[in-house]
Every structure is written in structure tokens, then in C-alpha cells.
């Protein structure tokens, strides 16, 4: 394990703490119906949006059951956010999440930022296993997990009631030994789709 040093730079991408200056971009991100379609939250506004943002401000590495979020930027351009949580300290299991503005899709940016987040889980938090839980209809998010070498381990049928309907959930995961034995840098010109959930 190593200490976390922020920001995390990956070429022209930077993962950094969210700051108060990011509130307008966070507002835009979570105000788009296409972005929140497969998330637990609906389109947010007002005090609810403010509380949602403040929960994501950096408070340090997450303890068990907690979550931390980082802004993903390219220069001064806000692209989206990645998150990671320590699901189970005993079993060294972390979970990741990611949400990006639709217009940044197709350039491999979400894949690169999410890869850096998985690296953080293994190398900083000492995870044995990293998971991603998604709405089963979110094919772009599933494709991102698969590009990173995650395997689909479960498909739960109508296990959650979200936004007035029963939804399916799929779970992807990768182990530390799999991650470190198979990772190769993506070409900077890789054409991939960003995820919105």
C-alpha cells in the first residue's frame, strides 16, 4: 500500500478533490435527465442538490461503509466525477462509481479516470476486490467495467425499487491479482464511451 497523493495525474487528466468552485459543474451534471437515468437520484435542484454536493466534498480516505468522490478534469474543463468506497474492511472490498457529462463520451476519458480510481482502491486502500454495481439497463457503464477487465458476477432480478419501478442490478468485480497481472495502458486515442452511472 502507498499513501494517497492528490491530485492524481494521468497525462492530460487530473483527479482531484471537489471544491466549492465545482458546484456549478456538479449542478449541471446532476441536472441532466440522461445522466441520472440509471442512478438512485432523480434530477436534483435547490437544497437537495446542495446537500448532494456537500456530501461529496473531500473528507479524507473512506472508512468502512463510507464513500469518497473526486472531480475529473482536463485542464480547466470539468468532465465528471468518480467515487470509491470501502464496503468491507475485513474482506478488503471496495466499490467504485463514475458519472460523466455526455459530451465527453467516446474519447476514453471515463475509462482512464475509472482505471485510476481502481488503482487507488488496490494500491492505496489495499483492496483485495473491487466491485461496481449498476442498473442492468446501463449498457455503457457495463461496457466500461468490461473494458477494464471486470467480470460480471451477478444479475439480480427486480431487486430494487428505484424511481417508481422495479429494476435489475448487475455486479461486476475484479481481484487485486487479476488487476495487476492484466493491466496495460490504454492508447491515448482509444475510442471508448463514457458512462453516465
MARTIKE-979407 format. One line per field, with one value per residue (C-alpha): x, y, z; chain. Coordinates in steps of 0.05 Angstrom, whole numbers. Example, Ala and Ser with C-alpha at 12.3 -4.5 7.8 and 13.67 -1.06 7.14 Angstrom:
<recs>
u	[246; 273]
v	[-90; -21]
w	[156; 143]
ch	[A; A]
</recs>
This chain:
<recs>
u	[0; 21; -3; -54; -26; -77; -86; -76; -49; -58; -29; -78; -129; -130; -169; -174; -215; -282; -281; -335; -316; -342; -414; -438; -410; -438; -505; -502; -481; -537; -589; -586; -640; -594; -541; -585; -628; -595; -575; -613; -622; -670; -655; -633; -646; -646; -627; -627; -574; -533; -534; -516; -455; -432; -433; -381; -331; -266; -261; -204; -200; -264; -272; -315; -383; -361; -352; -305; -312; -263; -272; -245; -217; -179; -143; -198; -254; -297; -313; -348; -337; -310; -324; -297; -319; -293; -350; -319; -254; -248; -255; -218; -273; -281; -334; -326; -375; -369; -412; -392; -421; -450; -408; -342; -361; -324; -253; -232; -233; -282; -243; -177; -206; -241; -177; -140; -195; -188; -113; -126; -171; -118; -55; -77; -135; -105; -167; -168; -230; -263; -336; -382; -458; -501; -571; -575; -601; -539; -501; -449; -430; -425; -382; -334; -328; -314; -261; -225; -225; -282; -322; -398; -412; -485; -551; -605; -675; -720; -682; -690; -749; -720; -757; -824; -804; -771; -702; -649; -579; -514; -449; -380; -315; -241; -189; -123; -82; -123; -118; -43; -28; -71; -66; -36; -40; -95; -73; -89; -130; -174; -246; -289; -355; -362; -413; -469; -478]
v	[0; 72; 140; 177; 239; 285; 305; 242; 259; 213; 251; 307; 281; 300; 270; 320; 339; 372; 444; 497; 522; 456; 468; 497; 437; 388; 423; 416; 342; 321; 365; 325; 271; 229; 229; 209; 160; 99; 130; 128; 203; 237; 306; 348; 421; 470; 448; 375; 388; 429; 373; 323; 364; 377; 302; 294; 345; 312; 288; 240; 167; 130; 86; 23; 40; 108; 137; 190; 228; 263; 312; 291; 350; 361; 428; 474; 431; 392; 322; 286; 251; 185; 154; 98; 67; 16; -34; -85; -74; -146; -174; -115; -100; -32; -6; 45; 90; 140; 193; 237; 292; 262; 305; 275; 206; 170; 192; 142; 194; 158; 93; 126; 162; 99; 59; 109; 101; 25; 33; 77; 23; -31; 9; 58; 24; -45; -76; -150; -140; -80; -82; -39; -44; -19; -15; -74; -27; 16; -17; 39; 32; -44; -36; 9; -43; -97; -55; -50; -126; -131; -195; -197; -237; -228; -206; -192; -191; -134; -129; -54; -6; 57; 118; 83; 18; -49; -51; -104; -96; -126; -132; -131; -146; -155; -182; -150; -205; -202; -126; -124; -182; -156; -80; -47; 28; 49; 84; 158; 156; 98; 108; 87; 111; 146; 122; 160; 120]
w	[0; -11; 13; -27; -60; -92; -147; -187; -257; -317; -375; -390; -339; -267; -209; -152; -92; -107; -86; -78; -148; -176; -152; -219; -257; -206; -214; -289; -284; -237; -272; -337; -342; -387; -333; -274; -312; -281; -214; -149; -151; -197; -227; -168; -152; -95; -24; -45; -97; -48; 3; -50; -69; 2; 17; -39; -13; 8; 80; 71; 53; 68; 130; 125; 98; 74; 5; -25; -90; -136; -193; -261; -301; -365; -358; -331; -361; -313; -342; -286; -220; -196; -128; -86; -21; 29; 31; 78; 115; 139; 69; 38; -12; -45; -93; -148; -184; -241; -274; -333; -376; -440; -486; -462; -485; -540; -523; -469; -414; -368; -377; -359; -298; -273; -283; -238; -186; -187; -179; -119; -87; -95; -83; -30; 6; -1; -32; -48; -91; -125; -147; -190; -181; -239; -264; -313; -368; -365; -422; -428; -356; -363; -425; -385; -330; -381; -417; -351; -342; -292; -296; -289; -227; -212; -242; -190; -220; -196; -130; -122; -127; -157; -183; -182; -216; -201; -230; -242; -216; -243; -204; -235; -198; -206; -157; -140; -172; -236; -239; -230; -278; -335; -336; -398; -411; -459; -522; -514; -578; -553; -575; -516; -488; -422; -372; -342; -280]
ch	[A; A; A; A; A; A; A; A; A; A; A; A; A; A; A; A; A; A; A; A; A; A; A; A; A; A; A; A; A; A; A; A; A; A; A; A; A; A; A; A; A; A; A; A; A; A; A; A; A; A; A; A; A; A; A; A; A; A; A; A; A; A; A; A; A; A; A; A; A; A; A; A; A; A; A; A; A; A; A; A; A; A; A; A; A; A; A; A; A; A; A; A; A; A; A; A; A; A; A; A; A; A; A; A; A; A; A; A; A; A; A; A; A; A; A; A; A; A; A; A; A; A; A; A; A; A; A; A; A; A; A; A; A; A; A; A; A; A; A; A; A; A; A; A; A; A; A; A; A; A; A; A; A; A; A; A; A; A; A; A; A; A; A; A; A; A; A; A; A; A; A; A; A; A; A; A; A; A; A; A; A; A; A; A; A; A; A; A; A; A; A; A; A; A; A; A; A]
</recs>
